[in-house]
């Protein structure tokens, strides 16, 4: 049996090696390393895939969130509602822009922002909501969008982990996660379902004025050469990454299906183990399993992780410490006990390997090892 990885990036590369090597060589030969033709082509192809009018690439997913807030003219002191159960970038950019993060707890099943908690977080300073589509499925966007519409709030989707997931709106139509709010943001970090071979990110919108402004902000605020209408940043996807992502985008649905098949095998194997809670699906959202995350309900999460490691199986905890208890954010004046669902999840969740190159013997070994741990 080959070594098991959380995500097998090299195995995936080998599957497309000839095509990727040729694309990279063509970029090198052209020397169009910045803003080369592959960047524009990728933006157009990504917009078509997402079903949006504007797709603007940038340097990484964190930049995408920051640029989105800049494009919406959020001002110091404005409040932005988001979740404490996510990667740090979500509140990092809020704080860097001198905005105020206001946190609400998550749903215990889906791990996503709980719309029931939004009303209690609302104030006259609230300007935006940032739902995070965690682990591969969209938050409850029907209720979030309805709430945002009633209170005239912007919705910025943190879609770093759910690109490609379909979502059914209240009117019965279907759109991609990341194409539902005012602006969607994503990351092309290598381990993502659509991953580059370095950093990268993108923003999505159907608003022409916002699209033009985002494009300007990512390029120093420039509208025409050496004319700057906005305070901007230098955040761009390089041509080599765009060329690679163009190839991988063509396979994204197949990648997501492969992850779903692994998840289905895990579900079938673990559903009858009383100590485990398999991932709960939002009835309106497809789940494309950026992570397959179990809840271990008998306090043995860390022991399970150690047991898996002893059997050469990697497992990760996303996330061991909630954002409101991180040392860098104590000025928010949250305390332990403020978000009980998040705090409980941080002690229970564990993510198993799930990726496009999983082989049958690897999958069997992981399943058998988890079962063995709970049969002791």
C-alpha positions as CSV (number, residue, x, y, z in Angstrom):
1,X,0.0,0.0,0.0
2,X,1.2,3.5,-0.9
3,X,1.7,6.1,1.8
4,X,-1.5,7.8,2.8
5,X,-1.7,11.6,2.6
6,X,-4.4,14.0,3.8
7,X,-4.3,15.2,0.1
8,X,-2.2,13.5,-2.6
9,X,-1.0,16.4,-4.6
10,X,1.8,14.5,-6.3
11,X,-0.5,11.7,-7.4
12,X,-3.0,14.2,-8.8
13,X,-0.1,15.9,-10.7
14,X,1.0,12.6,-12.2
15,X,-2.5,12.1,-13.6
16,X,-2.2,15.3,-15.6
17,X,1.6,15.5,-15.9
18,X,1.9,15.8,-19.6
19,X,-0.7,18.5,-20.0
20,X,0.6,20.5,-17.0
21,X,4.2,20.3,-18.0
22,X,3.4,21.5,-21.5
23,X,1.3,24.4,-20.1
24,X,4.1,25.5,-17.8
25,X,6.7,25.2,-20.5
26,X,4.6,27.4,-22.8
27,X,4.5,30.1,-20.1
28,X,8.2,29.9,-19.5
29,X,8.9,30.1,-23.2
30,X,6.6,33.2,-23.6
31,X,8.1,34.9,-20.5
32,X,4.7,36.4,-19.9
33,X,4.9,35.6,-16.2
34,X,2.7,38.4,-15.0
35,X,-0.8,39.1,-16.6
36,X,-0.1,36.7,-19.4
37,X,-2.9,35.4,-21.6
38,X,-3.6,32.4,-19.4
39,X,-4.7,34.7,-16.6
40,X,-7.4,36.3,-18.7
41,X,-8.5,33.0,-20.1
42,X,-8.7,31.4,-16.7
43,X,-10.8,34.3,-15.4
44,X,-13.2,33.9,-18.2
45,X,-13.4,30.1,-17.8
46,X,-13.8,30.4,-14.1
47,X,-16.6,33.0,-14.5
48,X,-18.4,30.6,-16.9
49,X,-18.0,27.7,-14.5
50,X,-19.3,29.7,-11.5
51,X,-22.2,31.3,-13.5
52,X,-21.1,34.9,-12.7
53,X,-20.5,37.9,-14.8
54,X,-17.1,38.8,-13.2
55,X,-14.3,36.6,-11.9
56,X,-11.2,38.5,-10.8
57,X,-8.1,36.6,-9.7
58,X,-5.8,37.8,-7.0
59,X,-2.8,36.6,-4.9
60,X,-4.5,34.4,-2.3
61,X,-7.8,33.8,-0.6
62,X,-7.0,36.2,2.3
63,X,-6.4,39.0,-0.2
64,X,-9.7,38.2,-1.8
65,X,-11.5,38.8,1.5
66,X,-9.7,42.0,2.1
67,X,-10.3,43.3,-1.4
68,X,-14.0,42.5,-1.1
69,X,-14.3,44.6,2.0
70,X,-12.3,47.4,0.5
71,X,-14.5,47.3,-2.6
72,X,-17.7,47.6,-0.5
73,X,-16.2,50.8,1.2
74,X,-16.5,49.3,4.7
75,X,-15.1,51.9,7.1
76,X,-13.2,51.6,10.4
77,X,-15.7,50.8,13.2
78,X,-18.2,49.1,10.9
79,X,-19.2,45.7,12.2
80,X,-18.9,42.5,10.2
81,X,-20.7,39.4,11.5
82,X,-18.9,36.0,11.0
83,X,-18.1,32.8,12.7
84,X,-15.5,31.8,15.4
85,X,-15.1,28.3,13.8
86,X,-13.0,28.9,10.8
87,X,-9.4,29.7,9.6
88,X,-8.0,32.9,11.1
89,X,-8.0,34.7,7.7
90,X,-11.7,35.4,8.0
91,X,-11.4,37.7,11.0
92,X,-7.8,38.7,10.3
93,X,-8.7,40.9,7.3
94,X,-11.7,42.4,9.2
95,X,-9.2,43.5,12.0
96,X,-6.6,44.7,9.6
97,X,-9.1,47.1,8.0
98,X,-10.0,48.4,11.5
99,X,-13.5,46.9,11.1
100,X,-15.1,45.1,14.1
101,X,-15.6,41.4,14.0
102,X,-18.8,40.3,15.6
103,X,-19.0,36.6,16.1
104,X,-22.0,34.2,16.2
105,X,-22.0,30.6,17.0
106,X,-22.3,27.8,14.5
107,X,-24.8,24.9,13.9
108,X,-23.6,21.8,15.7
109,X,-24.3,19.6,12.6
110,X,-23.0,21.5,9.6
111,X,-20.4,23.6,11.4
112,X,-21.6,26.7,9.6
113,X,-22.9,30.0,10.8
114,X,-26.2,29.7,12.6
115,X,-28.8,32.1,11.1
116,X,-30.8,31.9,14.3
117,X,-28.0,33.9,16.0
118,X,-27.8,36.8,13.5
119,X,-30.5,38.9,15.1
120,X,-28.7,38.9,18.4
121,X,-25.5,40.2,16.7
122,X,-27.2,43.0,14.8
123,X,-26.5,46.6,15.7
124,X,-26.7,50.0,14.0
125,X,-23.1,49.5,13.0
126,X,-23.5,46.2,11.2
127,X,-22.6,46.5,7.6
128,X,-21.9,43.0,6.3
129,X,-22.1,39.2,7.0
130,X,-19.3,36.8,6.1
131,X,-20.6,33.2,6.0
132,X,-17.9,30.6,5.7
133,X,-18.8,27.6,3.6
134,X,-16.8,25.3,5.9
135,X,-15.3,21.9,4.9
136,X,-17.1,21.8,1.5
137,X,-20.8,22.8,1.9
138,X,-22.5,26.1,1.9
139,X,-23.9,27.8,4.9
140,X,-27.7,28.3,5.2
141,X,-27.6,31.0,2.5
142,X,-31.4,31.1,2.0
143,X,-31.9,32.4,5.6
144,X,-28.7,34.5,5.6
145,X,-29.6,36.2,2.3
146,X,-33.1,36.9,3.6
147,X,-31.8,38.4,6.8
148,X,-29.2,40.5,5.0
149,X,-31.9,41.7,2.6
150,X,-34.2,42.8,5.4
151,X,-31.4,44.8,7.1
152,X,-29.6,46.1,4.0
153,X,-26.4,44.2,4.7
154,X,-23.7,43.1,2.3
155,X,-23.0,39.3,2.1
156,X,-19.4,38.3,1.4
157,X,-19.0,34.6,1.0
158,X,-15.8,32.9,2.2
159,X,-15.9,30.1,-0.3
160,X,-12.3,28.9,0.1
161,X,-13.4,25.4,1.0
162,X,-16.5,24.8,-1.2
163,X,-15.8,25.8,-4.8
164,X,-18.0,23.8,-7.1
165,X,-20.7,23.0,-4.5
166,X,-24.2,23.6,-5.9
167,X,-26.8,25.4,-3.7
168,X,-30.6,25.4,-4.1
169,X,-32.1,28.8,-3.6
170,X,-35.6,29.4,-2.1
171,X,-37.1,30.0,-5.6
172,X,-35.9,26.5,-6.6
173,X,-33.0,27.7,-8.8
174,X,-29.5,26.5,-8.3
175,X,-26.3,28.4,-8.1
176,X,-22.7,27.7,-7.1
177,X,-21.5,28.5,-3.6
178,X,-19.6,31.7,-4.0
179,X,-22.1,33.1,-6.5
180,X,-24.9,33.8,-4.0
181,X,-23.9,37.0,-2.2
182,X,-22.7,40.4,-3.2
183,X,-19.1,39.1,-3.5
184,X,-17.7,35.6,-3.3
185,X,-14.1,34.8,-2.4
186,X,-12.1,31.7,-2.9
187,X,-8.5,30.4,-2.4
188,X,-6.4,28.3,-4.7
189,X,-4.1,27.1,-1.9
190,X,-2.6,23.8,-3.1
191,X,-4.7,21.5,-0.9
192,X,-8.0,23.1,-1.9
193,X,-10.4,21.2,-4.2
194,X,-9.2,23.5,-7.0
195,X,-5.6,24.0,-6.0
196,X,-2.7,25.8,-7.6
197,X,1.0,24.9,-7.2
198,X,1.5,28.0,-5.0
199,X,-0.8,30.7,-3.7
200,X,-3.8,32.2,-5.6
201,X,-7.3,33.4,-5.1
202,X,-10.3,34.9,-6.8
203,X,-13.4,37.1,-6.3
204,X,-16.8,36.7,-7.9
205,X,-19.6,39.1,-8.5
206,X,-22.5,39.9,-10.9
207,X,-22.3,43.6,-10.2
208,X,-20.5,45.4,-13.1
209,X,-19.4,48.4,-11.0
210,X,-18.1,46.1,-8.2
211,X,-16.3,44.0,-10.7
212,X,-14.5,47.0,-12.2
213,X,-13.6,48.3,-8.7
214,X,-12.3,44.9,-7.5
215,X,-10.2,44.7,-10.6
216,X,-8.8,48.1,-10.0
217,X,-8.1,47.5,-6.3
218,X,-6.1,44.3,-7.0
219,X,-3.9,46.4,-9.3
220,X,-2.9,49.2,-7.0
221,X,-6.2,51.0,-7.5
222,X,-5.3,51.7,-11.1
223,X,-8.0,52.3,-13.7
224,X,-5.7,53.3,-16.6
225,X,-2.0,53.2,-16.6
226,X,-0.6,55.5,-13.9
227,X,-4.0,56.8,-12.9
228,X,-5.3,55.6,-9.5
229,X,-8.9,56.1,-8.6
230,X,-8.9,53.9,-5.5
231,X,-6.5,52.9,-2.7
232,X,-5.4,49.5,-3.8
233,X,-3.1,46.6,-3.2
234,X,-0.7,44.5,-5.4
235,X,-2.5,41.1,-5.5
236,X,-2.4,39.1,-8.7
237,X,-2.4,35.5,-9.8
238,X,0.8,34.8,-11.8
239,X,0.5,33.2,-15.2
240,X,2.1,29.9,-14.3
241,X,-0.6,29.3,-11.7
242,X,-3.3,30.4,-14.1
243,X,-2.1,27.9,-16.7
244,X,-2.2,25.1,-14.2
245,X,-5.6,26.1,-12.8
246,X,-7.1,26.2,-16.3
247,X,-6.3,22.5,-16.7
248,X,-7.5,21.6,-13.2
249,X,-10.7,23.6,-13.6
250,X,-11.7,21.2,-16.4
251,X,-11.5,18.3,-13.9
252,X,-13.0,20.1,-10.8
253,X,-16.4,18.3,-11.0
254,X,-14.6,15.0,-11.3
255,X,-12.4,15.9,-8.4
256,X,-15.4,16.7,-6.2
257,X,-17.2,13.5,-7.2
258,X,-14.1,11.5,-6.2
259,X,-14.1,13.1,-2.8
260,X,-17.8,12.5,-2.4
261,X,-17.3,8.8,-3.2
262,X,-14.7,8.5,-0.4
263,X,-17.0,10.4,1.9
264,X,-19.9,8.0,1.1
265,X,-17.7,5.0,2.0
266,X,-16.8,6.6,5.3
267,X,-20.4,7.4,6.0
268,X,-21.4,3.8,5.4
269,X,-18.6,2.5,7.6
270,X,-19.0,4.8,10.5
271,X,-22.8,5.5,10.8
272,X,-23.3,2.6,13.1
273,X,-20.5,3.6,15.5
274,X,-22.3,5.3,18.4
275,X,-19.3,7.4,19.4
276,X,-19.1,9.0,16.0
277,X,-21.2,11.6,14.2
278,X,-20.7,11.5,10.5
279,X,-20.9,14.9,8.6
280,X,-24.4,16.4,8.5
281,X,-25.5,17.7,5.1
282,X,-27.4,20.9,4.6
283,X,-30.5,19.9,2.6
284,X,-30.0,22.8,0.2
285,X,-26.3,22.4,-0.4
286,X,-24.1,19.9,-2.2
287,X,-21.2,18.8,0.0
288,X,-17.9,18.5,-2.0
289,X,-15.8,17.5,1.0
290,X,-12.8,19.7,1.2
291,X,-12.5,17.9,4.5
292,X,-14.3,14.8,5.8
293,X,-14.8,15.8,9.5
294,X,-16.2,13.5,12.1
295,X,-17.3,14.4,15.6
296,X,-16.0,12.1,18.3
297,X,-18.5,12.2,21.1
298,X,-16.9,10.2,23.9
299,X,-13.9,12.4,24.6
300,X,-11.4,10.2,22.8
301,X,-10.7,12.4,19.8
302,X,-7.0,12.9,20.6
303,X,-6.6,9.2,21.4
304,X,-8.1,8.4,18.0
305,X,-5.7,10.8,16.3
306,X,-2.7,9.2,18.0
307,X,-4.0,5.7,17.2
308,X,-4.4,6.6,13.5
309,X,-0.9,8.1,13.5
310,X,0.5,4.9,14.9
311,X,-1.0,3.1,12.0
312,X,0.5,5.5,9.4
313,X,-2.8,7.4,8.8
314,X,-2.7,11.2,9.0
315,X,-5.6,13.0,10.6
316,X,-6.1,16.7,11.3
317,X,-8.0,18.8,13.8
318,X,-9.6,21.8,12.1
319,X,-9.7,23.8,14.4
320,X,-8.3,23.1,17.9
321,X,-8.8,26.6,19.3
322,X,-11.7,28.9,18.3
323,X,-11.0,32.4,17.0
324,X,-12.5,34.2,20.0
325,X,-10.0,32.5,22.4
326,X,-6.9,33.2,20.2
327,X,-4.3,35.5,22.0
328,X,-4.3,38.0,19.1
329,X,-8.0,38.7,19.4
330,X,-8.5,39.2,23.1
331,X,-9.4,42.8,22.4
332,X,-12.7,41.6,21.1
333,X,-13.5,40.8,24.8
334,X,-15.1,37.4,24.2
335,X,-14.6,34.8,26.8
336,X,-14.8,31.0,27.2
337,X,-18.4,30.0,27.2
338,X,-19.6,32.7,24.8
339,X,-19.9,30.2,21.9
340,X,-20.6,26.8,23.4
341,X,-21.2,24.9,20.1
342,X,-17.9,26.1,18.6
343,X,-16.0,25.4,21.8
344,X,-17.4,21.9,22.0
345,X,-16.6,21.2,18.3
346,X,-13.0,22.2,18.8
347,X,-12.7,19.4,21.3
348,X,-14.5,16.8,19.2
349,X,-13.7,17.2,15.5
350,X,-11.2,15.2,13.5
351,X,-10.7,15.2,9.7
352,X,-9.7,12.0,7.8
353,X,-7.9,11.8,4.5
354,X,-10.2,12.6,1.6
355,X,-8.8,13.3,-1.9
356,X,-9.0,12.5,-5.6
357,X,-6.3,9.8,-5.6
358,X,-7.5,7.6,-2.8
359,X,-6.9,3.9,-3.6
360,X,-9.2,1.1,-2.4
361,X,-6.6,-0.5,-0.1
362,X,-5.9,2.9,1.5
363,X,-9.6,3.5,2.1
364,X,-10.1,0.0,3.6
365,X,-7.1,0.5,5.9
366,X,-8.4,3.8,7.2
367,X,-11.9,2.4,7.8
368,X,-10.6,-0.8,9.5
369,X,-8.3,1.2,11.7
370,X,-11.1,3.5,12.9
371,X,-13.3,0.6,13.6
372,X,-10.6,-1.2,15.5
373,X,-10.1,1.8,17.7
374,X,-13.7,1.8,18.8
375,X,-14.0,-1.9,19.2
376,X,-11.2,-2.0,21.8
